[in-house]
Amino acid sequence: MDYCLLLLIFTSAVFEQTWCQNTSNSSTNNNSISTTFRPLPTTVTAHSLVCENKGSIQNGICFCTDDWTGPTCNISNFCPPKTSTETIKLTFPKTVLGQFASSVEQCPSEATNAGMHQASALCNITTHLFNPPNVLNCSLTLKTIHEWVPTATLEEKQNLASSTQILTSIPERLTPDNITNAAKITNALLSDPQSAHTDIVVSAVATVSQLLSTSHEKYSSVDHKAISELTRTLQALSLREKPNPLLVQPNMAVQSLKGETAIKQVQLTSFKGQNHTFLPDRIKLYTTDVEISKDIFDLQMDIKFNEGFNTNIGFVLYDNDQFFKSKSFQSSLKTKRRVISANFPKSSGTGQVFFTVTSSADSTLSVNDFACVFWSYEKQDWITDGCTKVESPSGQLVCKCEIQNNANFAILMAYDINYQYSEALHWISISGCAMSVVGLCVTALYQIITRKSRGDSPTLLVVNVCTSMTVFYLLFIFGINNPVQHVHVAKKYGQNIVPESDHHKYQDQGPCTAFTALLQYFLLATFTWNTLYGLNVFLLFKNSVSGTPSWFPKVSMPVGWGLPAVIVGISLGSTYRVDEPLGYRQEEFCWLASVDHKQKFSLKKPLFWGFVLPLLLMLISSTAILLHFSHNICRTNPNLNRSRQTPLKKKILSSFSLAVMLGLSWVIGYILLITQEKNLRLILSVVFCLLNTTQGIQIFILFALKPFLNSHPAILNSLRAPEIGFHKKTFFLWKNKVPESKESYVSTYDESA
């Protein structure tokens, strides 16, 4: 069964993905940061802790959903659903405190913004009720709002700010132009000192949060100058003389600290929730050294001044780096990087900034390396000047940078994929492959020796099928397992250099790529020769008198060995790079790449168009040939005598022999793709496995052993067991009761029976 499983994994990862597959404390000073943490004090002991409202326990602490808070997730953090009928009927769903709810009602189909939410309402943190709703003019566009903002009154700006928030509430509908216009509107609203009205600021921050939810691809065509100006404006917002209240939306937050007394240290932390979003009760600001549990925060920043200062400090937290498009660092794994903006007046003095951000990657990835960076507005890219890595006994990624007046800090992480390498072949698997190899070699020799009795063309086809399949089996035995395995060893400390990508890539080394190309070639060659064999049968039926055309053997050789070479050449040329071999092959075993890092099948990978698609076309043609063959041999010819008609058993055997040679058992693999019923999938998987593992033996029996025995019946006679004499008794049954009657029935009985 070990071989069956490996064959299923190898032959096509797309057929069945399920087969392919899990403190001490330290003090701090001006030059170091505490990297060992302990849980925050709580009145609820861990052994008696019961989390309510779908909360989950992690390290003795309740992690709550966004709509609940408290030590046991027992305190509501939401506004209940509401239907307003003051002017028009507006229905708002249950919403987290401090966030905007979009109305169920939408703009009519004839409006410019058809399908857009008709209104929004802020869930008030204090009252736990919705504020009066903001109603959208359904004919208004972001371009129009951008034109109106410079000359609008304060009241009009408030309406324009809420309208912008509504028009950006569905990120999927935003275009690059929409994002640019929304950034310019928000920048204009927040830059105007007269727009310091709380409602305008809250709507503007909500708009920014919604822009951060837009897909990364749409930012490639955005006006990045407008985005850059917006981030500078947000920095200024965090440093206003009159501190803002904590402005928090799911994807961003603005926090201000008014320096009333001389301070030497400031610590900012953002704690985790189940949804990993920013919420007011999860963002904490301290002016003393506090030990925090490393298991419950998403990010932490510690600022240490060399001297005490009475000054304002501002923070802006971004849930991702959409606003910071790097030219030197590219994201290929679609991982998320949080950005912390720490802002000080120019007279704030000198000191260090220590910060750490937990990885947002899933369990399929592990951090290989990281870089401590801040954003350079001059270069419009991440730079490492003045930043170093700090070794952490707890294993966290900690950075230290010199204080910059206004800087956006981040940690750029490069990940390794956690590969699950296949185990070495079991001796049972090797024995099964060896038996197939022997059977195929004997078949090829038998076909060559007896070629004069059947003609050259069938012999040529069968021999080439056996040859390609034999090489395939041998390559499978010796080359399916990757001999160079990259066991994850994180090099987290050392030089602080910006990685090229969030995916750490290994240069190609070892023979795995060569084995993959050879396996692809000989497996495709096997099916190409199978198809040519079927085409030969079709031509024999079509030309029953003259037989196979004379040109067929000459054409079959370049097609049989050349077509697979073309497909392999295209696959290698378009996907393989020395510094990125996994574009062509897999890492776990030497076969074509098929899935992305989340183990999801991708049509862009060469397994689909370099193997599955060509194989599907060959199987369709082979199936059609088999049906044509079966139809012709099974129909009754009225011109033949009964004694000359082919027995049904022989007809079935002929069709089965052709199906084996055409490799039609692989059709089951495609049926597995569309089958959802679990028991049926299990049965089909077992059948697929058994038929394919014994294909070499089947060819040997049908194309060598059976013809040999049929042509040498004397061998069967010599193999019969010698006759053994038995003692016999004869019984007579008289027709009449008179014993002397001569008419009787005789029966013989063996005593040994």
N, C-alpha and C positions, 0 to 999 in steps of 0.2 A: 504493500500500500504506500510505502515511502516513495517508490518510483512513480506511482500513479499521481500522487500529490505534486511531486516535482514536475511531472510532465504537464499537469494542468496549469501550474504556475508559469512554467516556461513557455508553453505553446502559445498562450495568449492571455496576458494579464487582463485584457478587456473582457474575456469570456466570463471570468468569475473573480472579482476583486476580493471576495471573502476568503479565498484560498491563500491569498498573498499576505494574508495576514494570518500602551501599555505603560546654658550660656553664662558667659561671664561678663562683668561690667568693666568699663574702662573710662577713666577721666579724660577730659579734653583740656587743651590750652589753645593759645593763639595760633599754633602751627598744626594742630591736628583736630580731627572731629571724632566724636564717639561713633564707633561702627558696630557696637554691640548693644542690643536693645532688650528691653523687657516689656511685657504687656502693661498697658495702662491700668491703674487701680480700678477695680469694680467691686460693687457690693454683692455681686452674684458669684458664688463659687463655681468653678468649672464643672464639678461633678453633679451639681444640682441645676445647671443652666439648661433651660428649655426655651428654644427660639420659637416665637410665634409668627403667624402670618407669612409662612414659607421662608422664614429666615434659616440660615445654615450656620452650624458651628464650625469655626476654624481656629485652631490654637486657643481654645477656651473663650472665644469672643463670637458674638452673634453678628454675622454679615447679613444685613437686611436688604430687601428690595427697596427701590427708590421711594415707594409710597409709604414706607414704615420706618420708624427710627426708634431709638431707646436701647437700653442694655439687652432687652429680650425681644426687640422689634414689636413692642406693644403700643407704641405711640404713633398715632396717625400723622402722616406727612403729606396730606393731599387735600384738595378741595373736592367734595362730592359732586356728582353730575348735576347739571342745572339746565333748566329750560327757561329762557327769558322771553316775555311777550310784551315788553314795554313799548317798543316801536314796531319791530317785526319779530316773528318767532325765530329764536336762536337757541340751539341746543349745544351744550358744551360737555364733553366727556370728563370722567374723573382725571384729575391732573395733579402732578407733584407741585408742592409749594414753591413759589417763586418762578414758575415756568408759565408759558403762554399756552392756552388751550385754543385749538382751532375749531370753529363751528362745524357741525355736521352739515349744515346747509351750505350749498355751493352757488357760485355765480351761474346764471342761466346760460343755456347753450348758445344763444345769440350774442352774448356779451364778448368783449375782447378777451377777458380772462375766464372763459368758460371752463367750469370744473374746478376753479380755485375756491378755497374756503372763503365764505362771505364775510366772516368776522373772526376776531380773536379776543380773548379776555385773559388778563393776568390773574393767576391764583395767588391771592394775597397771603404773605407769610404770617402776618399778625392776626387777621380775622379768620383765616382758613376758609374764606369765601372768595368768589370771583369778583374782581373789580368791574365797573361798568364796561360793556363790550366796546371794541373799536370796530366800526363797520367800514368795509372796503367799497370804494367806488369801482365797480367791476369793469369800467372802461379805462381805468388808470393804468399806466405802464411805468416801469422803472425808468425808462428813458425820459418820460414826461416829468416824473418826480425830480430827477436830476437837474432838469432845466428850471424847475420851480424853486428849488431849495434856496438859492442865493438871495432871492427877493421876497421870500415868505416871511410872514409875521411869526411871532413865538407860538401862537395858537395853531397857525397853519403848519408850522414845523412839527408840532406835536402830532397832527393828523398825518403828515407825510411820513414821519418816523414809524407810526403804527401801520400805515399802508405798506411801507417797505418791508416791515416785519411779516405781514401777511403774504405779500407777493413772493417772499423767499422761504415760506414755510413748507414747501414741497421741493426739497433739493433735487429730486429726479427731473423736475421740469426746467431747472435752471440751465441756461446756455452760458458759454463764456462771456458773451456780451451782457447778459443779466448779472453775472457775478461782478464784472467790471463796474457796471452802473451802480449796483448795490454797494460796492466798496467805496465808490466816490460819494454816494449819498451819505453813507455812515460817517465817512471822514469829514464831510462838510458839517454835518450835524454836531459831531463831537468837538470839532475845532472851534466852533463859534462859542465864545464865552457866554453869550446870552442864552445858549441852548443847554445850560447846566441844569435845566429842570429835570427832576428825577425821572419822570415818565419818559422823556425823550431819551435819556441815557439808558434806561432799562430796555426800551424798544430797540435802540441801536446795538446794545450788547447782545440782545437776543438774535438780531439779524446776523451779527458776526458769527455767533454760535451755529446758526443754520447754514451759513456759507461754508463752515468747516465740515459740514456733513456731505457736501457735494463730492462726487467721485473725483479721484486724483487725475483721471484722464482729461477732464474738462479744464483743468488749470493750465494745460499746455498752451492754450490760446488766449489766456487771460492777460490783461494789461498789468504786468507785475509792478510797474511803477505805482499804480493806484493802490495795489496791495501793500507795497512797501510803505507808502505814506500812511496807510491805515494803521499799520503796526506802530509807527512812530507816534501817531495820535493817541493810540491806546496807552503807550508808555506815558505820555503827558497827562492822560486822564488819571492814571494811578498816582500822580504827583501833585494834583491840584491842592491849592492852599486849604480849601475846605474839603476835608477828606470825604470820599464817597462812602456810602454804606457798602457792605459786601455785595458785589454784583456777580451773581452766579447763574449761569445757564449750563445746559448739559455738556457743551463742548468748550466752554471757556469761563474764566472767572477773573475779576479785578478786585484786588485787595489793597487797602491803603493803611498805613500806620503813621499816626501823628506823633512826632518825637517831642513829648512834653518834658521829659527828663533825659539826662545824658545816658545813652545806652551803648553797650559794647558788643552786644550780640542780639541777633534776630533769627528766629527759626520759624519756617513755614512748612506745614505738612498738609498733604491731601490724602485722606484715608480711603480705603477701598470700600466699595459696596458690591453687590452681586452684578450690577450692570456697569461698573467702572466709570460712572459719570460723575461730574462735579455737582456737589450739593452743598448748601450753606453749612449744615451741621457737620460736614466731613472735612472742612478746610479750617485749620487751626493756625493761629499766629502767637508765638511766644517771644518774650524778651529775656528769658532765662534759659539755661541749658536744661532740656527735658529729654529723658530717655524714652524712645518710642519703640514699640514692637515692630521689628523689621517685616513681620508677616502681614501687617494690616495697612500699610500705606502704599500709594502709587508713586508718590514723589515726595522728596524732602529737600529743603534748602536751608543751610546754616550760614549766616553771614557774620563774620567776626571782624570788628574794627580794631585797629591798633590803638585808638584813643576813643574815649566816650564822646558822642556827638548828640546834640539836640536837633534832630532833623527829621524830615519826612522820608518815608521809604514806600515805594509802590511795587506791587507784583501784578503781573498778568500771566495767567496760566492758559496754555493752548493744549487741547486734547490731542492734536496732531500737528504736523509740519506743513500743512497745505499752503500756508502763507510764506513759506521759506523754501522756495524751489531751488535746489542745489544743482550746480553743474558738475561737481566732482563726485557727488554721492548719489547713486541711483538705487531705487527700491524695486526689486524684482519679485520679492516674496509678499508684497503688500502688507508689510508690518507697519505698526504705528509708532511714531516718535513724539512724545510729549515735549513741549517747549516751555521753559520758565523764563519770564522776563523780569529781571531785578533792576529797579530804577532808583537812582540816588541823585540828589543835587550835586553840582560840581564841587561844592565845599565839603563833601562828606568824608574826605580823608582817604587813608589807605587801609588795606586789610585783605582778607581772603573770603572767597565764596566757596563753600562746600555744598555739593548737591548730589543726589542720587535719584535714579528713576528705575522702577522695576520694569522688567521685560514684559511686553504685551503679547509676545508670541505664544502660540499654543504648545502642547506637549510634544509635537512633532519636530520642534526646533530647540537647539541649545546655543547659547551665546559662545561664539568662538573668540571674538575680540571686540573692543569698543574704543571709541575716541571721545574725549571731552572737548567740546567746541562751543563757540558762540558765533552769532551772526554778524558778518561784516557788511554794513550797508554800502561801503565803498566798493567792495569786490562782488557784492550780491551773492555771497556764498558762505559756507561754514569755514571757520579757520580755528586753529588750535593755539594761537599766540597767547602766552601767559597761562595756559592751562596744562595740568598734569594729572596723571592717574594716581590714585591713592590706594595702596594695598589695604584690603579689609579682611580681618580674620573671619568675619561672618560670611564671606563670599559675595558680598554685594558689590555693585559697580559704583564706586565713589570717585568724584572728580573734585579737583581744587583749582580755582582760577583767581587771578588777581581781580580786585574790584574794578569794574568798568562803570562809568556814570550811568549809562543806559545800555543794557546788553540783554540779548535773548540767548539763553543757555540751553544746551541739549546734549544728550548722549547718543551718539550714532553707533548702533550695534550691528555687528556682522554675525550671522547665524550659520551653524552647521545643521544639516538635516539629520535627524536621528534615524539612521538606516538600520533595518532589521535584516542582517545578512543571512542567507540560506545556509543550512547546515550541509556538511559534506554528504555525498551520496552513500547510502547504506550498501552493504555487500549484496543484499537482495536486489537492489536497483542495478548494480553493476552486473550481476548475474543475468538479470532479465535483458539488459542491453546486449550483453555478450551472446546470449542465445539468438537474439534477433540478427546480430551481425553474422553469426555462423550460418544461420538459415538463409540469409540474403546472399552470402558468398557462394553457398552450395547451389542456390537457385541460378545465380549468374553463370557459374561453371556448367551446370546442366544445360542451360539454354545455349551456351556457346558450343558445347560438344554435340548437341543434337540439332544444330541450326539447319542442317541440310534437309531434315525431314519436315520442316515447317516454313522455310523461307527466311530471308534475311531481315525483312522489315520488322516483324514482331519480335525477333530475337534482339535486334538493335534497341528497340523500345524497352523491353523488359530488363535487359542488361543495364541500360542507363538508369532506369528506375532503381534497380538494386544498388547500383554504384552510389548514386546520390544519397539514397537512404542509409546506406552503410556508413558513409562519411559523416552524415548527420548524427547517427547514433554515437560514433566515436567522439565527435566534437562535443556531444552532450555529456558523455562520461568525463572527459578530461578538461572541458572548458566552461561548463555552466556556472561553476562557483568562481566568484571573483577572488583571485589570489592576493590582491592588494586591498585590504580592508582598512578604511579610515575610522579608527576608533576615536571618539570625541575626546580631545584633550584641549581644554580652553587655555589660550595664551592671553589671559585678561590683562596682564601687566607687562609693561615694557614701554616702547616708544609710543607717543601719542600722535598717531598718524590717521588722517581721515581715510576710512576704507572706501574702496571704489563702489561697493554695493552692500546691501544688507544680507546678501547671500555669499558666504565664504566659499570660494570655488577652488578645487584642487586641479592642478595640471594633470593631464593624462599620463599615467605611468603603468607599466605592466601590460600584459597581453589581452586584457579583457575586451578592449575595443576590437582587436583583431579577431578574437573568438566570436564576438557578436556579429561582425560582418560575415564571417564564414558560416555561422549558423543560419543567418538570414539567407545567404546565397544558396546553400545546399538544401535548405527546407523549401525555398521557392523553386529551386531546380527540380526537386522531387515532384512537386505538384505540377510543374510545367510538363515534365515527362509523363506524369499521369494523364494530363489533359491530351497530350499528343497520342498516347496509347488509345484513349477514347476516340480521338479523331480518326485514327487508323481503322478502328472498328467501324465507325460510321462510313468511311470511304469504301470499306470492303462490302458493306451492305448496298451502298449506292452503285458500286461497280462490281456486281457479283460475278460477272463473267471475266473481265480483264483484271480484277483485283486492285490492289493499291497502286496508285499512279507511280510511275518511275521517279518522279521528282520528289516524292514525299520524304524518302530517307535523306536526300541531300539537303532539304529545307529543315528537317527536324533537328539536325545536329546544331546548326547555328542558333535556332530558336530555343532549343532545350537548354543550352548552356549560355547563350547570349542574352536572352531576355532577363533572367535573374540578375546577371551582371549589370545590366542597365539600371534596374531598380535599385540595386545596392549602391551603385555609383551615384545616383541622384540623392539617395538617402544620406550617404556620407558627405557628399559635396555641399548639401544645403543645410545640414544640421551639426556636423562635427567641427569642433575647434580644439586645438591642443589644450588651450586654457579653459575649455568648457566642454569636456567630452560627454557630459550628461545630457547635452542636447540631442545626442544620437542614441546613447545606450543608458541602461539603468546602472545603479551602483550596487544594489543588493545581489544581483547575479547578472551574468553577461547575456543580456538580451535587449531588444529595442526599447527605447524610452516610451512610456505609455501614459504616465500619470504625473500630475503636478505635485508640489510638496505637501498638499493636503490629501494625497492619495485619491484624487478624483481623475477619472479618465479624461484625456484631452485629445480632441481631434487634430490639434496642431502637432502632436508628437508623431514620430515616424512609424510607430507600431500600426497606426490606423492606415495611413496612405502608403506605407512601405511594405506592409504585410497583409493586414486584414482585408483591405479593399482588393488588391490583386488576387488574393486567395478566394475571396467571395466570387469574383468574376469567373475564376477557373472552376469553382465548385458548381456554379450555375450552369455553365456549359457542359460539365461532366454529368450533372444530373439529367440534363436534357438528352444527352447521348445515351445514358442508361435507360431512360424511359423509352426512347426510340428503339433501342436494342431489345428490351423486354417485350415491347409490343410486337416486333417482327417475329421473334422466335416463339411467342406464345400463341399467336393466331394460327388457326388450322387452315392448311392448304387443301382444298377439295380435290386437287389433282393427284394427291399422294395416296397410296394404299395405306390401310391401317397399319400394316406391318412395317412401313417405312416412316411412320410418324414418330417424332422424338418424344420419349417419355417425359411426363411432367417433372419428375425428380431431376432429370438431366437439365431441363430448361431452368429450373430454379437455381441449380448449382452453377449454371453458366452465368446467370444474372448476378449471383452472389460473387462469383470470381471477378467479374468486371467491376462491381462495386468496390471490392477490396483493392483492386489495382488502381482505381480512380481515387481512392482515399476519401470516399464519401462519408466515412464516419465523422469527419470534421464538421459536417452539417449540424451535428448535435451541438457543437460549440456555439453556433449562431442561434440555435433554438434556445440555448441557455440565456442569451441576451434578452429575449423578450418574454421569458417565463418568470412569473412572479410567485407561483405556488411553491412553498418551501419543500414539501415532500417530493413533488415532481422534479424540482431542481436537483435534489439529492440523488434521485434515481438516474436522471439524465447524466449527472456528473460521473457517477460510478460507471454507467454504460460507456460514456465517452472515454473514460480512463481505460477500461478493459479493452475496448476495441482498438485503441491507438497503441497501447503497449504491446499488443499481440499482432500488430500489422505485419511485422517482418516474418513471424512464424506462419501467419495466414498465407502470405505470398509463397513461402517455401512449400507448404502443404499443397496448395492449389496449382502451383506452376512448376513444381519439381517432383515432389514425392508422388502425387496422384498420377501424373503422366507416366512416371517411371514404373509404377506398379501396374498400370494398365497395359503398358507395352511389354512387360515381363511377367506374365501370369505364372510362369513356372516357379518364380521365387515364392509366390504365395503358397504353392503346393508344397515346396520344400520346407516351408515354415509351419505346416500343419503338424499336429501332435500325432505320434504313432498310434495305430489302432491297438486296442486292448481286447483280448478275448473275454466274452461274458458267458456265464452259464445261463442256459435258456430252458424254459419249460413250455410245452405246447399243450393247449387246452382244446378239446373238441366239443362243439355244441351241436347236438343232433336236432334236425328239424322236427322229427317225430319222437315220441317218448321211447320208441323201441330202439335199444342200443345197437341192434344189428343193422339199422338203416344205414345205407351207404352215403346219403346226402348229408353233409355236415359243413359247419363253419369253423375255420381254424384260427386261433389267436396265439401269438407268441409273447411271453412275458419275460423280461430280463430280471434276474434276481438281484443284479447289482443296482438296479434303478431305485 
